[in-house]
Amino acid sequence: MIKVGTIINTHGLKGECKIYLVTDDVKDRFAKGRILHLSDGRKLTVSSFRMQKGFGYAKFEEIKDIDDAEKLKTFDLLIAKEALPPLEKGTYYYHELMDCTVYDDKGDECGIVSDILETGKHIVLRISKDQNSFLLPFVPAFILEVDPETKKIIFKDMEGLR
């Protein structure tokens, strides 16, 4: 199962849920009729979804009112890995990039992908090690190799990057 979001709050009286999203294709993941799984194994069916100020707002068929929605706070929303469509060569799902160990082009370990930020045109990886972190644009000019199987990313280090 792949995490696509976390229910962080309710919205309104009819049971709509506010969701912190951690997925790349929101329209597909939260399409009407999509079955999502809660981290406790229960299933929810999306009846409507919208975006507002960087958060997702979803209504689920099984949730009738604010009291039902309140009980879902802090639960992760998951999708079956088999439900994900195949990607073109050179593109990756967020879950494949998260927690990858990142090395520079000299072979030095620089940290682990701890967050993925959407900046519009391309994504940016937050690389963290100990108490330090730096941002790495996920573009061909910097990314030399990605191996989701071994959870390894190699990038071209340039002055001022970190």
Sequence and secondary structure as in RCSB ss.txt:
>XXXX:A:sequence
MIKVGTIINTHGLKGECKIYLVTDDVKDRFAKGRILHLSDGRKLTVSSFRMQKGFGYAKFEEIKDIDDAEKLKTF
DLLIAKEALPPLEKGTYYYHELMDCTVYDDKGDECGIVSDILETGKHIVLRISKDQNSFLLPFVPAFILEVDPET
KKIIFKDMEGLR
>XXXX:A:secstr
 EEEEEEEEEETTTTEEEEEE  S HHHHT TT EEEETTS EEEEEEEEEETTEEEEEETT  SHHHHHTTTT 
EEEE GGGS    TT   HHHHTT EEEETTS EEEEEEEEEE SSSEEEEEEETTEEEEEE STTTEEEEETTT
TEEEE   TT  
